[in-house]
């Protein structure tokens, strides 16, 4: 057990734990230079983020993100784009090119509908973000049906089977890990059902907060679109999305005449052949991505997955030991964050404020209609077991202080 006190009052104890595990502190210096005069603040630590995204980024990623600009139509960019492809394909477990989209994951979630839905899309709904995908489909002018369960429940194959059996669907959307509730749906079982029984239904999967947390083999599962954001488990700055597209999906897109311009999947594929993007990309994200892929390779993909699983198990054990319940359905719990049911009736906002004031950190007090009824503590990205152990200790201390 690491000491619960920090010798430096400006450096949170989990930063010390992460330093011992090889992760650098996130303290920063902000300076403004005007002419020959420099204005500089004292060196202080950031508020440590244990919210479900954005998450903390390493100093090496931050420095890479601030790299010099280059022309996005020159060889320097082509070389950079090509260098990240092997690492991305390894994580996606695909032979397809992996694209960088400049926009949040929602930009690709909408684009998948515009590119691939001709008849009707089945939207799987079990939380705030999956529920929203239904609204997005309607706003895109697509006919949509739903499989809907209570927040916290997982989407099961038999639920999908009952609805797809009615006919008329040519696409399905699924959020693998519903971040708002911490529920992880059984993607391999769902993919097997769709591929074997409904071969004409394209499977569009949001892995925004599960990508790089556990294995998700794009080719093996027979997915048609798999997308993620940069600001969750990849531990990169927000503002970009990564996605892969199947050959089936390209064939469908060729038939869709109103698939739009900015995220035309066929144009992405064409430009990728020469290591280019259709429109001006976020070059800074590619710099940061190259560094992050190297960090993941150094740790080992399997080791990264194991670390996330251990952090999740530690979080669930802490909930039970401290009088809370795990919110998501048993057997379908998140590996990216711990979502607790506030069975003790704690003033969650007060608890968060105490942690922020005393230890320069925040967690999440519940999303949407679950605000105050649940709380979410993220452990995705670069968080270490020792760092999380110290955080849980601080949260236990906070419960006593605010009682």
N, C-alpha and C positions, 0 to 999 in steps of 0.2 A: 504494500500500500504506500503510495507516495504521500509526502507530507501535505497537510491541508493548508499550510500557510505559505505565502510567497514572500521571499526576501525583498523583492521589488514590488511595491504596492501598485505599480502601473502595469505589471505583467500578470495576467490571470494564471492561476495554478495549472490549468490545462495546457497553456502555452509551454510551461516548464515540462510537463509530461510529454508533450509532442516534441520538444527539443531533445529530450532524452531518447525518444524513438526515432529521431532523425528528421523531424519536421520543423522548419524554422519558424520563429516567432513572427506574428503578423503586425508588429509595431511599425509605425510609419512616421516619416517626417514630411510635413507639408510646408513648402516654401514658395514664395512668390518673388521673382526677381524683376525689378523695374530699373532699367538703366544700370547704374553701378550699385544700387542699393538692394539689399536682400532682406526680406522680412521672413522670419522663420518662427514656427511655434515650437514649444518644448516637445521632446519626443514622448509621445503618449501611445497607449495601445488602442486599437480599434475595439468597438463593441463586438465581442465574439458571437458569431451567429450559430445558433443551434435550431434555427427555423428550417422548414422544409424547402428552402431555396429562396434567394441565392444562399449558397453555403460558403464557408471560408475557402479562400484560394491561397496557394503557397506563394512565398516571395518569388520563387523562380518563375511561376506562371505570371505573376503581376509584372515582373520585369520584362518578360517576353512580350506581354500585351502592349507594352510601351515601346516596342521596337520601331525602327525607322520605317517610314512609308516607302513603298515601291509601286511602280506602275502595275496595274492589274492586267494589262495586256502584253506584258513583257516576259522574257525568259525567266527572270528572277521569280516572278509569281508562279509560272508554270512548274519550276523546280520545287518550290515550296508546296504547291498543291500535290505534286507527285509524291513528295516525301512522306506526307501523312497518310497516303492511301494504304500501304501495307498494314500499318497499325490499326487503322479504322476497319479494314476488312477482317483483320484478326478478331477484333472485338465484336463486330457484327456477325462473324462466322459466315462470310459470304464471298462469292467470287464476283459479285456485282460491284460496280463503283459505288462509293459512299459519297453523297453530296453534302456540301455545306450550304445551308440557306441562311441568308441574312435577315433575321426576324425571329421572333420567339417560336416555340414549338407549335403554337396555335396557327402560325402561318402555313406550316406543312399539314396540320390537321385539316384546315380548310381546303388547302390545295388538293389533298387526296380526294376529297369529295368532288371537287370541280373536275379533276382529271379522270375519275374512275366510275362515277355513278351515272348510269344511263337510265335504269329503271327505278329501283328503290333500294335504300340503304337501311339495314337493321342496326340500330344504335343500342349498345349494351350500357345500361345506366345503373350505377350503384354509388354515386357520390356527386360532389359539386361539379367536377370537371367533365365526367362522363355525361352527366345530365345536360351540361352546357353544349356538348357536341351535338345533341339532338336539335337544339335551337339553331346552332350554326348551320346544320344541314338544311333546315327549313329556310333560313335566311339566304342560303345559296340557291334556293328554288328547287331543292331536291325533295322527292317524296320519301318519307321516312317512317319506319315502324320502330317499336321499342321492345326491349326486354328490360324490365325495371324491377329492382329489388330495393329494400330498405338500405339506407346508408350504413356502411359497416359490413354488409353481407357481400359475399363473392358471387361473381357470375359463374354459373355451372354449365357444362356442355348440354345437359338435358333441357335446360331452359332455352338455350339457343336452338336446339333441335326442334322443339315444339313450334317455335315461331317460323323457322326456315322451312319447315314441312308444309306450311301454308302456301309457299310458292311466291313468286313475284320479286324476290330479292336478287340483286346482283353484287352487293357489297355488304360488308359488316365492319363496324368499328368497335374496338375494344381498348379500354385503358387497362393495361396489364396491372399496374399498381396505382390504385386510386389514392392520390396523395392526401386528399381531404379527410380520409378515414383510416388510412393505413391498411387497407384490404388488398390482398394479392390474389388475383384470380388465376386459376390453373390453365395457363396459356398452352402448354403442350397438349393437354386433353382437348381443349377447344379447337386448336389447330388441326389435330387428328380428325376430329368430327367433320370440320368444314372441308378439309382436303379429300377425305374419303367418300363423304356422302353428298356434298354440295360443291362439286368441282368448279362450277361457274360463278360461285360467290367469291369475290376478292376479299382478302382478310387484311384490314388496315389496323395496325397495332401501335398504340402510344406506349412507348417505354420510357417516358420522360424521367421518371424517378426510380426506374428499375434497371436501366441500362448501366452496365459495368458493375452492378451489385450482385448479379447472378448470371449464369450462362443463358443466353437467348440466341440459339443458332438459327439465323434467318433462313438459310437455304434448307437445312434439315427439317425445320417445322413447316416449310412451304408458305411462309408469309409473303404478302404482296407489297405492303408498305410497312416499314418499321422506322419509327422516328423517335428522336429524343431531343431534349434541350441541353444547352451547355452548362447551365447554372445549378444543376442538381448533383447527381453522383459523380459526374465528370469533374466537378470542382473547378469550373472555368467561369469567367464573367458572363452575365446574362446577355442575351441579344442575338444569339445564333442557334440554329438547329442543324442536326445531322440526320440524314435519312437514306435508306436504300429502297430500291424498287425492283420488283420481279419482272421477268420476261412477259408473264401473263398480263401484268399491269400495263406494260408498255403497249401491248397489243390492244388492250381496252382503250387506252388513251388515244390511240390512233383513230378510233371511231367517235370520240367525243369532240365535237366541234367548238364548244364554248368552254374549253378548259382553262381559258385565261392566258395571260402573257408572263407575268412575273415568276410564276411557279409552274410553267409548262414542263412536265416531266420529260417529254421528248426532246425539248431544247436543252435541258440539263444533261441528258445522256449525250447528245451531239457535242456539246461544249466540253464535256469531260473527256472525250476522246483525244483532245489536245490539251488536257489539264487546264481548262478554263471554266469559268462560270458564265451563265447567261448575262448577268448584270453585275454591277460593281459590288464586290463582296466585302465583308469585314476582314481585311488583311490582318488586323490585330488578333482576331480570334484564331486565325490559322497559325500565327506565331505561337500563341499560347497553347493551342492544341498540340503542336509538335512537341513542346516541352512536356505537356501532360502525358502524351502517349509514351514518351521516354520514361517518365516516372512510373507509369503503370507497368511497363516492360521490366523495369528494374525491380519492382516489388514482386512481380509475377501475377498473372491474371487469376490463377487459382488461389493464390494467397490473398489477393484483393477480395475475392468472393468469400473466402473463409473469414476474413476480418470483419466484413459486413455482417455475416451470420452470427459471429460471436458477439458483436456489438448489439445486435437485435436481441439475442438471448439474454444478455446482461440487462437490457432495458426492461424486458418483460418480467424478469426475476425481480427487478427493483420495484416494479409496480405492485406485484403480489406481496412483497415483503413490507410495503409501506401502506397497505390498506386500499389500494386502487385495483381496478379491473382492467384487463386488456379490452379495448373497444372493438376491434374488428373480430369477425367470426373466427372461432377457434379452428385452427388448422389452416387458416388463410391469412396469417399475420404478416405484416410488412417486414422486410429485411433492411429497409432504408431508414425507417424512423420508428419510434415508439409512440403509439397513440393510446393514451390512457383515458379511461372513463372516470370522470370526477365523482366517484362514489362517496368520497369524504366531504363533498360540498365545500371544497377549498375555494377561497377567493383567488382565482387563477391570475387575474390582472395584478393583484397585490403581490402575489408570489413572483411573477415576472419582474415587476418593478423592484422588488427586493434584490433579486439576482443581478439586475442591471446596475443598481446603485452600489452594491457591495462587491460584485465580482465581474463587472464589465461584460456581461453576457445576457443573451435573451433566448427564450424558446417561444413556442407558439401557443396561444390560448384557445385554440379551437377555430375551425373554419366555418363561416356562414352560419347556418342554423345550429351548429354544434358549439358555437362560441360559449365558453364557460362550462359547457357540459363535458368537453373533452379537452385535452392538451396534447401537443405533439412535440417531441424532442427528436431532432434529426441527428443521425449518426452516419450519414452517407458522405462520400467523398474521401477526405484524407484523415478522418478522425480515428485515433488509435484507441485500443482497449484501455490503456492506462489513462488517457485523457478523458474518456467517457466515465471511467470509474471515479475520477475526481469530480466530474460534473455531478454525477448522481449523489456523491457525498454532499456537495453544496446544496443540491435541491432538497435533500433530507434536512439539512441545517435550516434552510429557508422555511420549511414547513413548521419547524418549531418556533422560529422567530416571528412568523406572522400569525400564529395561533392566538 
